[in-house]
Amino acid sequence: MAITIQEAIKKNILILDGAMGTMLQRYNFSEEDFRGERFKDFPHPLKGNNDLLSITQPQAIRDVHAAYYEAGADIVETNTFSGTTIGMADYFLEDLVYELNYESAKIAREVADEFTAKNPDKPRFVAGSIGPTNRTASMSPDVNDPGYRAVTFDDLRIAYKQQVEALMDGGCDLLLVETIFDTLNAKAALFAIEEVKDERNLDIPIMVSGTITDASGRTLSGQTVEAFLISVSHIPLLSVGFNCALGADLLKPYLKTLSQHTQFNVSAHPNAGLPNAFGQYDETPEQTQALIKEYLDDNLINIIGGCCGTTPDHIRLIAEVAKDYKPRVAPVIA
């Protein structure tokens, strides 16, 4: 019988993949590559829509997933970070959302199954990546009209529900609500997931990952680590954690606070340091490994991976050092 992620996470620290965007940049895809044959006459520019590559360049997406599994990842994320009608509105591709998510999940599922078949003792899992969208439900984008909102909770819930259904239909093992800068957006995603679970009468594990945007130690919408944790703890989660915005060194104090206050598993996928003046990430795999070793020494994590700037080389060294450690044991919280 197949090992579930709930069983796997008790035995080992699980390794999440690294950045999809960083890897896709290496292909240097042109506007024509993004369009492929199917969208060659589409009236709007499509370059930069990485999610679309699951349809127009599926082999590239497959190869990126395979590279991360090869490097030791237990979990890869689907290529669906912007896969909602809200995200796709920028490219006039709202009608494509279900197909984008379904195809992305299907590609990741096929690669995961190939690797699990080769080594059944190391089952590979697929996490449906659910990004924050480019709107915020709890803040106004207009400094002169603080009461204005560019999106409502219901808009988000409906958009997320469509994404969740497609990710589940495509074969995801779990869902990852990530890079949360506005917890109200995340709550809409969690509400949508619960709706789909109820309608289908089935459970699916959920990872939640917020983002601390700067040295204030708060999310963009102003929540501290503890407030963020309380806001999402009403649902039984597989894990709660942080990703993006900061490198592993700057993220550590916030991860420590989180780890001390929750009985959920804790995840982290930090950036490869902070970007340089050209938006590139200079932190080497060896530097990342040394910083992640500190997380492990301090018993902070159950799931570890990388975000912006990380590559299969980063993940390989993270996996190498993590295999010598036991998963974090949750504190007893009175």
N, C-alpha and C positions, 0 to 999 in steps of 0.2 A: 504493500500500500504506500502511496506517495507520502513523503514527509511534508507536513504543513509548515508554514512560516512560524506559527506559534510554537511548534516543537523545535524547529531549527534555532530560534532565537534564544532558547534556554540553554542550548549546548555551546554555541559559539557567538562571538561578536560577528555580526553580519556585515558584509562589505557591500556598500552601495556604489554605483558607478560614478564617473566624473562628468565633466561638462560635455553636452551634446554640441552646443554652439561653437565651442573652441575647436572641436574636431571637424565640424562642417566647414569652418573657415579655411581649413587646409585645402579643401577641394577647389576653392576659388571659383565657385559656380557663377556663371554669367546669368543675365536676365533670361537668355534662351534656355539655359539649363534648368532654371527654376520653372519655366513654362512647360518644358517638355513638349511633346507632340499635341497633347490634349488641350493645352491652354495657349497654343502659339498665337491665336488671334484674339486673346482676351484683351479688352480695351483698357485695362489698368496695369501699372507696373506691379510685378510680383517678386522681384528680387528682394531678398531679406526675409521672406516668409518661410522660415525653416520648417514649419509644420507641413507645408505643402510638399516638401521633398519626399515625404512618405508615399506620395502618389507619383511624383514625377521622377524621383531618383531613389527608388526603394532599395537598390543595392547598396548605396552609400549608407543609408540608415542601418541596414542589416550588418554591414561591415563595422560600423561604429559599435553597435551592440556586441558583436562577436569579439571585438578588440577588448572591450571591458570585461566580458566573461573570461576571456583568455588571460587577462591580467589578474583574475581572482575574484571578481565581483560575484556576489550571491544574488544581487538584485540589480536589474537595470530599469531605468525609467523610460516610459514611452516618449516618443518625439511629439508631445502634445501640449507643451507649456502654454501656448497661446490658443489652444483649441476650443474656444467658445465663440458663439456668435458675436460677442462683444469684442473679442480679440480680432476675429476675422473681418469685422466691419471695416477695418483700416484698408483691407485689400479687396473689399466688395465680394467676399467669398463666404458669406454667412450660410448659404445653401449647402456648402460643402462640409459643414462641421461634423455631422455624423460619420460621413465616409472617412474624413481625415483621422478621427479618433479610432474608428474601427480598424482601418488599415494599419495605423501605427501600432495598435495593440497586437494585431495579428502578426506583424513582422517580428516584434519583440518576443511574442509567444513562440513562434517557430524557432527562433535562434535559441531561446531558453531551453526548449524541448530537445534540441540537438545536443546541447551541452549536458543536460541532465542524463540523456541516454548514454553519452560517453562515460559519465561518471555518476552513477545513481547515488553514491554516498555524499555527493555535493549537489543537492537539488538547486536549480536556478529559478528565481522568481521574477515576475514582471510587475512593476509598480506603475499604475496609471498616473501620469504627471498632470496635476491640476494646478495651473498657475493663478496668480492673483487678479488677472485682467489689468487693463490700463486705466481703470476707473476706481474711485474710492467712495464707498457708501457712507462713511462717517465724517468726511470733510468736504468743504466746498473748494472747487477749483478756481473760484472767482473771489479774489481778495475783497472786492467791494460788495459781495453778497454772501455773507457767511452762512446763510440759511439754505443756499442753493445746493442741490446734489445733482451730479451728472448721471447718476445711476441709482435705482432703488433696490432694496433688498429683494423684492419680487423679480425684478429684471435679472438679477444675479442668480437667484434660485432657479429660474426657468432655464437660463443659459447653462448653468452647471449641471442641471438634471439631464439635459440632452447629452452633454459630454460624458457624464457618469454612465449613462445607459450604453453608449457606444463603446466605452472602455471595457465595461463588463462583458458586453457581447463579443468583443474582440479577444477576450481571454485573459484579462489581468487577474493576478492573484491578490492584489491589494491596491489601494488608492492612496496617493500621496498628495495632500493639499499643502503646497509649498510656497516658499518665498512670501509669506504672509506679512504685508506691511499694514494692512487694515483688517483687524480681527472681525469686523462686521462682514466683510467679504468672505472670510473663511467660514463664518457661522452660516452664511447662505449656502456655501458649498457643502458643509456638514449636514445642513437641513435637507438639501437635495439628495445627498447620499442616503440619509435615513429614509426619505420618501421612497427611493428606488428599492432599498432593502425591504421595506414593508410591502411594497407592491409585488415584489418577486418572491417574498417569503424566503429570503436567503441572506446570509451574513457575508460580509467581506471586510477584512482587516483594514484599518485606516491609520496612516501616518500623518501627523500634522507637524509642519515645520515653519516657524516664524522667521522673520529677519530683523535683526537689530541694526538700525541704519547708521548709527554713529556712536561717538564716545559718550553720549547721554545715557546709553544703555536702554533705550526705548525703541519701540517700533515707530514707524512713520506717523501712525495715528496716536502716538503718545503713551502707549502702555509700557509699564515696566515688565520685567520678566515674570514676576509673580502675578501681576494683573492679567497678562496674556495667558498664563497657565490656568488661572481660575476661569477665564472666559471660554476655554475649550475643553475643560475637564468634565463637562456634563455628559459626554459621550464616552463609552469605553473605547479607548484608543490602543492600537498596537504600540505606538510610540509618539512622543512629543519631542521636538528639538528645534534647532536653528540651522539656517543655511544662508549662503550668499552674503553680500555687503562687506563682511569682514573676513580677514584671514584667520587661520587657526589660533594664532597668538592672541589677537584682540578679542576673539570670540570666547576664549577660555573662561574668564570670570563669569560671564552670563550663563554659560553652560553649567558651571559649577553651581550657581544659584538654582538653576532649573533642576539639576540632578538631586540636589538636597531636598527639594520640595515636592517631588512627584513619585508616585509608585508605578507610573507608566514606564515602559522602556524609554531610553533617551537616545536620540539620533543627532548626528551633526554632519553636515557636508559644507565645510567652509570653502571660501575662494582660495586660490593659490596666492595668498597675500593680497595687497592692495594694488590696483592698477597703476602703471607708471603714466607719465605725461602723454603717452601715445595710446593709452587704453589697453596696453598689453600687461600680462602678468609674468613677473620675473621669478617668482619663487620656484626653486627647483624641486623635483621629486624628493631629493634627500632632505632638503629643508622642511618640506611638508611632513615627511616621515618623522623627523625629530620632534616636531611640534605635536603631532598626533600621539607620539609615544608618551608625552606628558599627560594627555587625556587618559591614556591607558593606565599609566602609573597611578593616577588619582582616582581610578575606578569611576569614570564619568559617563561611559557610553555603552550602548548595546548595538548600535548601528552607526557605521562611519563610512563616509565617502567624500566626494569633492564636488565643488560647484565651479563657478567661472574660472577659467584658466587651467583647470586640472585636466590631465590626460591619462591614458592607460598606464603610462610610466609612473605617474603619481599614485594611481590606484594599486599598482603592483607592489610598490614599496609600503603602502599603508597596509595592504593585505598581509605582506610578509611579517611586519612587526605585530599586527593584531593577532596572528594565530598563536602567539605565545601567551596570550592573556585570556582570562576568564571574563565572561560578560559582567557588566555592572550588576550589583545586587541592590535592589531598591531599598531606601532607608525605611525604618519603621516610623510612620508619621502618626503622632498621637492625635 
